[in-house]
Amino acid sequence: MPIAHEFKYLKAKSLKNAFALMEKHPNYQVLAGGTDLICAIKEGMISPEAVIDIKGLKGLSKIKLSNGELSIGSLVSYSEIIESRTIKSYFPLLKEAAEKVASCGIRNRATMVGNICSAVPCLDAGAPLMVYEATVVVEGKDGERLIPIKEWFVGPRKTSLKAGEIVKEVRIKEPALKHGIAYDKLSRYEGEDLAQATVAVYLDEQNNYRISFGSVAPVPVRASSIENLLNGKALSAELIAQAKILVAQEISPITDIRATKEFRLHMCEVMMERSLKRAQMMLGGK
Amino acid sequence: MKTQIAFTLNNELRKMDVETNQTLADALRYLMGTKSVKCGCERGDCGSCTILFNGKSVRSCLILALEADGQEITTLEGIKKPEEEMTPLQEKLLANNSFQCGFCASGMIMSLTPLLKKNPSPSEEEIKEAIAGNLCRCTGYEPIISAVKELAKENRQQKEKSK
C-alpha cells in the first residue's frame, strides 16, 4: 500500500544541518526507527511537509557508561538495549522493559528515544525511565537543554521538546546503592501487544523505594504517596496492603478497547505487589 | 518526484527509482519483483512483510524505500545457498506441512532465519519469541513451531556428534 500523503525526504548530514532543515520546513517530522512515524503518516494522523532522517548523524547511536552515568543515543534500537552487556549488568530494568516491547522485527528498528518522543500513554519506556530518574538531553540551534524525565511528558503525545530541537540522548545516573528492580507489563496475550498497564519498581538497601506506573494515566506516573509510605521501612505484608490502597489515588486509568479501568486498577495493585516482592528478592541476591 | 537509490538486494547490487512516500515493502514487490514480501496489515503488526535489513529482521512496510539507499536487503528469494534447493529450515517446514494458505510463510521464515543463524538450536521459548510478531491465521502455529524444534534438535545432535 503506498502512502497517500506526499512529503519531502531530507537526510540530515549533521546536527547543524538538521536544525537548518527544521527551520526551513517548519511542518517537519524527525525520522529515526520510523515504526511509529511511518504508521502515523500512513493512517493520516500526521501530514508533515518534510521528513528529516537523522540516521546518518554521528554520535547518536552509542550506549556508553562513563563516570557512573549511562547515555543511550537517540538512534539506539530496543534490540541494542537488550543485547548491551552494560545495560544488563548495571541497568537491568531497561533490559526487562525492552524485551517486552512489541516484536523482534519492531525492536530491531524502533528506538527508545523515539518511544518517549511519540509519548503515547501506553509507551513501554515511560515507567522504567521515571524510576531511574533519567534526563533527556535535547539540542536546538540555541544550544543544549537537560530535561528531567518527570518534566518530559506533558500529556498524551505531548512532550517538552520544542520546535527545532532534537533529542540527542537519554542519560541515567548509576544508582549508588545496592538495589533490586522489577518491571511488569500487562497485555492481552504473551508476545506482541500494547500495554494495558506497566509497573516499574526500584528498591535499595537503605529502603528507598521508587515506583512508577505507565499506561494508566495521560503520562507515566511516579507514585510519590506510595514511596512516602514505604521509604525507610522494610517491606512487609502489612505495608504492601497499605500501599495497595494508595494505588487508586496515584493513577487514573480509562476504559478502552484493551481493558476496563477497574481491571487496570486491580492489576496495578497486583503487579505492584509482585514487583515489590521481586525487587526485594533481587536485592537479597535471590 | 522519483529518486534513484542503489542498494544490495539478495547479494546483487541493484538500483531503483522510488517515490519519496513509497514504502520499502511496496518497492520490493512492484519495482524489484521480489513478491515474497507480502503486504498485510501495513502497520507492523502482522509480520508478513518481514525482510532482513543489514541482517536484522524488520518490517518493510514501516520503512521508506529511500531508507534502503546503500543498505543490504535480503528477502526470502535470497536466503538459500546457490547449491541448495531450499534452506534446511524451509525443508523442515515443508516436511511438516507447516503452512496452509502460505501468506505468512515468507515472513515467518525471514523472522526465523536470523534466529537460527545466531542460535542453531533454539528452545521453544526462543522460537516463539522470534515469531511473536508474525501472525498466522490458519495453523495455530503448532506445525510451524514443531518444524523448527525438529530442526533445532537435529542441529543439536549434529553438534554433539562432531564434538
Interface residues (C-beta under 8 A of the other chain):
Chain A: M1 P2 I3 A4 H5 E6 F7 K8 Y9 L31 G34 T35 I38 C39 I41 K42 E43 V51 D53 K55 S79 A102 S103 C104 G105 I106 N108 R109 E190 G191 E192
Chain B: T3 E19 T20 N21 Q22 T23 D26 C39 E42 R43 G44 D45 G47 T50 F53 K56 S57 V58 R59 C61 L62 I63 L64 L66 E67 S111 K128 E129 A130 A132 G133 N134
